[in-house]
Amino acid sequence: MARNNQARTGVAEAPTDAVENETPVEPKAPPKPGGLAYVAPTEFVELPSEGRYYPPGHPLYKQDTVEIRYMTAKDEDILTSQTLLRKGVAVDRMLENLLINQDIDVDDLLAGDKSALILAARISGYGSSYQTRVTCPGCKIASVYDFDLDATSTSPGTVVTEGVEEVEISPNGTFLVTLPTTEYQVEFRLLTGKDEKYLTEAANKKSKMNLPDSNSTELLKRLIISVNDVTNSREVSDFVDNMPALDSRFLRACVIGATPNVDMSQEYSCSNCGYESEMEVPLTADFFWPG
């Protein structure tokens, strides 16, 4: 049965001859096949922190993965920019380009999460084979050794995986520990990319001024939030400089144990003397600039 459109809609149908006299609409031509359009693939990288230690509102809060784009020739240009290399920001600029979520600030990434992204970017750009010169601890002969970057793994931190009794995780994602000698309670946070830059710049300044190295104390001063609920930075700094060595060593061990990170240790076997041991993959200039 034919529909009465006028009765249904209240609008009279156009006369047939009016429709026939209208200018016909030319159909759009289909897109031409071929072309060189290319979209770089992406991947989801597992974060060692699993998003546990970012504050609410942070793009990575409670996120266990982050999406990045594969490296391209343009990203390689960033890595070889002499200006960026002199400033020491080439790798950071590359990561900024690779992150799909542009709300993520590279400087705010936890150090372990940043390492995971750098590792993933290197594999996507140059493959998992990493050849670099290594000096054998046994015979002291330097030779090229091939590490497999796919063999690395992530560690969420011993505090979570082993339940270290000395360290307690606060609701804010910070850590509480009681020192063995003074029995003071210390609250500390995890290292970020911004902290790494600060510590590197501080070490370079002291080196130029021929001052003694103080990396260990500078690290603790940067990460400690409070000591016995005292948050004044000057008082905390004085405490770090004068705390018993046993407390300092214990606190540094707690920081390392609490830090989610990428496990870069692999089995090493020397082709010259047969020496075998577990070795941390050395991150030399060959890592992003293979010869």
Contacts in CASP RR format, 6 or more apart in sequence:
PFRMAT RR
TARGET T0000
AUTHOR 0000-0000-0000
METHOD contacts of the structure
MODEL  1
MARNNQARTGVAEAPTDAVENETPVEPKAPPKPGGLAYVAPTEFVELPSE
GRYYPPGHPLYKQDTVEIRYMTAKDEDILTSQTLLRKGVAVDRMLENLLI
NQDIDVDDLLAGDKSALILAARISGYGSSYQTRVTCPGCKIASVYDFDLD
ATSTSPGTVVTEGVEEVEISPNGTFLVTLPTTEYQVEFRLLTGKDEKYLT
EAANKKSKMNLPDSNSTELLKRLIISVNDVTNSREVSDFVDNMPALDSRF
LRACVIGATPNVDMSQEYSCSNCGYESEMEVPLTADFFWPG
5 11 0 8 1.000
5 13 0 8 1.000
6 12 0 8 1.000
6 13 0 8 1.000
40 69 0 8 1.000
40 70 0 8 1.000
40 72 0 8 1.000
41 69 0 8 1.000
41 70 0 8 1.000
42 67 0 8 1.000
42 68 0 8 1.000
42 69 0 8 1.000
42 70 0 8 1.000
42 100 0 8 1.000
43 67 0 8 1.000
43 68 0 8 1.000
43 70 0 8 1.000
43 120 0 8 1.000
43 124 0 8 1.000
44 65 0 8 1.000
44 66 0 8 1.000
44 67 0 8 1.000
45 65 0 8 1.000
45 66 0 8 1.000
45 67 0 8 1.000
45 68 0 8 1.000
45 116 0 8 1.000
45 117 0 8 1.000
45 120 0 8 1.000
46 64 0 8 1.000
46 65 0 8 1.000
46 116 0 8 1.000
46 154 0 8 1.000
47 60 0 8 1.000
47 63 0 8 1.000
47 64 0 8 1.000
47 65 0 8 1.000
47 66 0 8 1.000
47 113 0 8 1.000
47 116 0 8 1.000
47 154 0 8 1.000
47 260 0 8 1.000
48 110 0 8 1.000
48 112 0 8 1.000
48 113 0 8 1.000
48 115 0 8 1.000
48 116 0 8 1.000
48 154 0 8 1.000
48 155 0 8 1.000
48 156 0 8 1.000
48 157 0 8 1.000
48 260 0 8 1.000
48 261 0 8 1.000
48 262 0 8 1.000
49 60 0 8 1.000
49 110 0 8 1.000
49 112 0 8 1.000
49 113 0 8 1.000
49 156 0 8 1.000
49 190 0 8 1.000
49 260 0 8 1.000
50 64 0 8 1.000
50 156 0 8 1.000
50 260 0 8 1.000
51 60 0 8 1.000
51 61 0 8 1.000
51 62 0 8 1.000
51 63 0 8 1.000
51 64 0 8 1.000
51 113 0 8 1.000
52 62 0 8 1.000
52 156 0 8 1.000
52 160 0 8 1.000
52 173 0 8 1.000
52 260 0 8 1.000
53 110 0 8 1.000
53 173 0 8 1.000
53 174 0 8 1.000
53 189 0 8 1.000
53 190 0 8 1.000
53 260 0 8 1.000
54 60 0 8 1.000
54 61 0 8 1.000
54 62 0 8 1.000
54 63 0 8 1.000
54 110 0 8 1.000
55 61 0 8 1.000
55 172 0 8 1.000
55 173 0 8 1.000
58 108 0 8 1.000
59 101 0 8 1.000
59 103 0 8 1.000
59 104 0 8 1.000
60 66 0 8 1.000
60 104 0 8 1.000
60 109 0 8 1.000
60 113 0 8 1.000
66 99 0 8 1.000
66 100 0 8 1.000
66 101 0 8 1.000
66 104 0 8 1.000
66 113 0 8 1.000
66 117 0 8 1.000
67 99 0 8 1.000
67 100 0 8 1.000
67 101 0 8 1.000
68 95 0 8 1.000
68 98 0 8 1.000
68 99 0 8 1.000
68 100 0 8 1.000
68 117 0 8 1.000
68 120 0 8 1.000
68 121 0 8 1.000
69 97 0 8 1.000
69 98 0 8 1.000
69 99 0 8 1.000
69 100 0 8 1.000
70 98 0 8 1.000
70 124 0 8 1.000
70 125 0 8 1.000
71 94 0 8 1.000
71 98 0 8 1.000
71 121 0 8 1.000
71 124 0 8 1.000
71 125 0 8 1.000
71 126 0 8 1.000
74 97 0 8 1.000
75 94 0 8 1.000
75 97 0 8 1.000
75 98 0 8 1.000
75 121 0 8 1.000
76 125 0 8 1.000
78 84 0 8 1.000
78 90 0 8 1.000
78 93 0 8 1.000
78 94 0 8 1.000
78 97 0 8 1.000
79 90 0 8 1.000
79 91 0 8 1.000
79 94 0 8 1.000
79 288 0 8 1.000
79 289 0 8 1.000
80 90 0 8 1.000
80 289 0 8 1.000
81 90 0 8 1.000
81 93 0 8 1.000
84 90 0 8 1.000
84 93 0 8 1.000
91 118 0 8 1.000
91 288 0 8 1.000
92 106 0 8 1.000
92 107 0 8 1.000
94 121 0 8 1.000
95 106 0 8 1.000
95 114 0 8 1.000
95 117 0 8 1.000
95 118 0 8 1.000
95 121 0 8 1.000
96 102 0 8 1.000
96 106 0 8 1.000
98 117 0 8 1.000
98 121 0 8 1.000
99 106 0 8 1.000
99 117 0 8 1.000
106 114 0 8 1.000
106 193 0 8 1.000
107 192 0 8 1.000
107 193 0 8 1.000
107 194 0 8 1.000
107 197 0 8 1.000
108 192 0 8 1.000
108 193 0 8 1.000
108 194 0 8 1.000
109 117 0 8 1.000
109 192 0 8 1.000
109 193 0 8 1.000
110 190 0 8 1.000
110 191 0 8 1.000
110 192 0 8 1.000
110 193 0 8 1.000
110 260 0 8 1.000
111 190 0 8 1.000
111 191 0 8 1.000
111 192 0 8 1.000
111 193 0 8 1.000
111 195 0 8 1.000
111 196 0 8 1.000
111 259 0 8 1.000
111 261 0 8 1.000
112 259 0 8 1.000
112 260 0 8 1.000
112 261 0 8 1.000
112 262 0 8 1.000
113 260 0 8 1.000
114 193 0 8 1.000
115 261 0 8 1.000
115 262 0 8 1.000
116 154 0 8 1.000
116 262 0 8 1.000
119 149 0 8 1.000
119 152 0 8 1.000
119 262 0 8 1.000
122 130 0 8 1.000
122 149 0 8 1.000
122 287 0 8 1.000
122 288 0 8 1.000
123 149 0 8 1.000
123 150 0 8 1.000
126 288 0 8 1.000
126 290 0 8 1.000
127 149 0 8 1.000
128 148 0 8 1.000
128 149 0 8 1.000
128 150 0 8 1.000
129 146 0 8 1.000
129 147 0 8 1.000
129 148 0 8 1.000
129 149 0 8 1.000
130 146 0 8 1.000
130 147 0 8 1.000
130 148 0 8 1.000
130 149 0 8 1.000
130 281 0 8 1.000
130 286 0 8 1.000
130 287 0 8 1.000
130 290 0 8 1.000
131 144 0 8 1.000
131 145 0 8 1.000
131 146 0 8 1.000
131 147 0 8 1.000
131 286 0 8 1.000
131 290 0 8 1.000
132 144 0 8 1.000
132 145 0 8 1.000
132 147 0 8 1.000
132 282 0 8 1.000
132 284 0 8 1.000
132 286 0 8 1.000
132 287 0 8 1.000
133 142 0 8 1.000
133 143 0 8 1.000
133 144 0 8 1.000
133 145 0 8 1.000
133 284 0 8 1.000
133 286 0 8 1.000
134 142 0 8 1.000
134 143 0 8 1.000
134 144 0 8 1.000
134 145 0 8 1.000
134 268 0 8 1.000
134 279 0 8 1.000
134 282 0 8 1.000
135 141 0 8 1.000
135 142 0 8 1.000
136 142 0 8 1.000
136 143 0 8 1.000
136 270 0 8 1.000
136 272 0 8 1.000
136 273 0 8 1.000
136 275 0 8 1.000
137 275 0 8 1.000
137 277 0 8 1.000
138 270 0 8 1.000
138 273 0 8 1.000
138 275 0 8 1.000
139 270 0 8 1.000
139 272 0 8 1.000
139 273 0 8 1.000
139 275 0 8 1.000
141 270 0 8 1.000
141 272 0 8 1.000
141 273 0 8 1.000
143 270 0 8 1.000
143 271 0 8 1.000
143 272 0 8 1.000
145 268 0 8 1.000
147 266 0 8 1.000
147 281 0 8 1.000
148 266 0 8 1.000
149 281 0 8 1.000
151 266 0 8 1.000
152 262 0 8 1.000
152 263 0 8 1.000
152 264 0 8 1.000
152 266 0 8 1.000
152 281 0 8 1.000
153 262 0 8 1.000
153 263 0 8 1.000
154 260 0 8 1.000
154 261 0 8 1.000
154 262 0 8 1.000
154 263 0 8 1.000
155 161 0 8 1.000
155 260 0 8 1.000
155 261 0 8 1.000
155 262 0 8 1.000
155 263 0 8 1.000
156 260 0 8 1.000
157 257 0 8 1.000
157 258 0 8 1.000
157 259 0 8 1.000
157 260 0 8 1.000
157 261 0 8 1.000
158 164 0 8 1.000
158 257 0 8 1.000
158 258 0 8 1.000
159 167 0 8 1.000
159 169 0 8 1.000
159 175 0 8 1.000
159 257 0 8 1.000
159 258 0 8 1.000
160 169 0 8 1.000
160 260 0 8 1.000
164 254 0 8 1.000
164 257 0 8 1.000
164 258 0 8 1.000
166 177 0 8 1.000
166 178 0 8 1.000
166 250 0 8 1.000
166 254 0 8 1.000
167 175 0 8 1.000
167 176 0 8 1.000
167 177 0 8 1.000
167 254 0 8 1.000
167 257 0 8 1.000
167 258 0 8 1.000
168 175 0 8 1.000
168 176 0 8 1.000
168 177 0 8 1.000
169 175 0 8 1.000
169 176 0 8 1.000
170 176 0 8 1.000
170 187 0 8 1.000
173 189 0 8 1.000
174 187 0 8 1.000
174 188 0 8 1.000
174 189 0 8 1.000
174 225 0 8 1.000
175 187 0 8 1.000
175 188 0 8 1.000
175 189 0 8 1.000
175 190 0 8 1.000
175 254 0 8 1.000
175 258 0 8 1.000
176 185 0 8 1.000
176 186 0 8 1.000
176 187 0 8 1.000
177 185 0 8 1.000
177 186 0 8 1.000
177 188 0 8 1.000
177 250 0 8 1.000
177 251 0 8 1.000
177 254 0 8 1.000
178 184 0 8 1.000
178 185 0 8 1.000
178 186 0 8 1.000
179 185 0 8 1.000
179 186 0 8 1.000
179 243 0 8 1.000
179 247 0 8 1.000
179 250 0 8 1.000
179 251 0 8 1.000
180 246 0 8 1.000
180 247 0 8 1.000
180 250 0 8 1.000
181 244 0 8 1.000
181 246 0 8 1.000
181 247 0 8 1.000
182 243 0 8 1.000
182 244 0 8 1.000
182 247 0 8 1.000
184 227 0 8 1.000
184 228 0 8 1.000
184 239 0 8 1.000
184 247 0 8 1.000
185 227 0 8 1.000
185 228 0 8 1.000
185 229 0 8 1.000
186 224 0 8 1.000
186 226 0 8 1.000
186 227 0 8 1.000
186 251 0 8 1.000
187 224 0 8 1.000
187 225 0 8 1.000
187 226 0 8 1.000
187 227 0 8 1.000
188 220 0 8 1.000
188 223 0 8 1.000
188 224 0 8 1.000
188 225 0 8 1.000
188 251 0 8 1.000
188 254 0 8 1.000
188 255 0 8 1.000
189 223 0 8 1.000
189 225 0 8 1.000
190 223 0 8 1.000
190 255 0 8 1.000
190 258 0 8 1.000
190 259 0 8 1.000
190 260 0 8 1.000
191 219 0 8 1.000
191 222 0 8 1.000
191 223 0 8 1.000
191 255 0 8 1.000
191 259 0 8 1.000
195 222 0 8 1.000
195 223 0 8 1.000
198 222 0 8 1.000
199 215 0 8 1.000
199 218 0 8 1.000
199 219 0 8 1.000
199 222 0 8 1.000
202 218 0 8 1.000
203 213 0 8 1.000
203 215 0 8 1.000
203 218 0 8 1.000
206 212 0 8 1.000
206 213 0 8 1.000
206 214 0 8 1.000
216 248 0 8 1.000
216 252 0 8 1.000
217 240 0 8 1.000
217 241 0 8 1.000
217 248 0 8 1.000
219 252 0 8 1.000
219 255 0 8 1.000
220 240 0 8 1.000
220 248 0 8 1.000
220 251 0 8 1.000
220 252 0 8 1.000
220 255 0 8 1.000
221 233 0 8 1.000
221 236 0 8 1.000
221 237 0 8 1.000
221 240 0 8 1.000
223 255 0 8 1.000
224 236 0 8 1.000
224 240 0 8 1.000
225 231 0 8 1.000
226 236 0 8 1.000
227 235 0 8 1.000
227 236 0 8 1.000
227 239 0 8 1.000
230 236 0 8 1.000
240 248 0 8 1.000
243 251 0 8 1.000
264 280 0 8 1.000
264 281 0 8 1.000
264 283 0 8 1.000
265 278 0 8 1.000
265 279 0 8 1.000
265 280 0 8 1.000
265 281 0 8 1.000
266 278 0 8 1.000
266 279 0 8 1.000
266 281 0 8 1.000
267 276 0 8 1.000
267 277 0 8 1.000
267 278 0 8 1.000
267 279 0 8 1.000
268 275 0 8 1.000
268 276 0 8 1.000
268 277 0 8 1.000
268 278 0 8 1.000
268 279 0 8 1.000
269 275 0 8 1.000
269 276 0 8 1.000
270 276 0 8 1.000
END
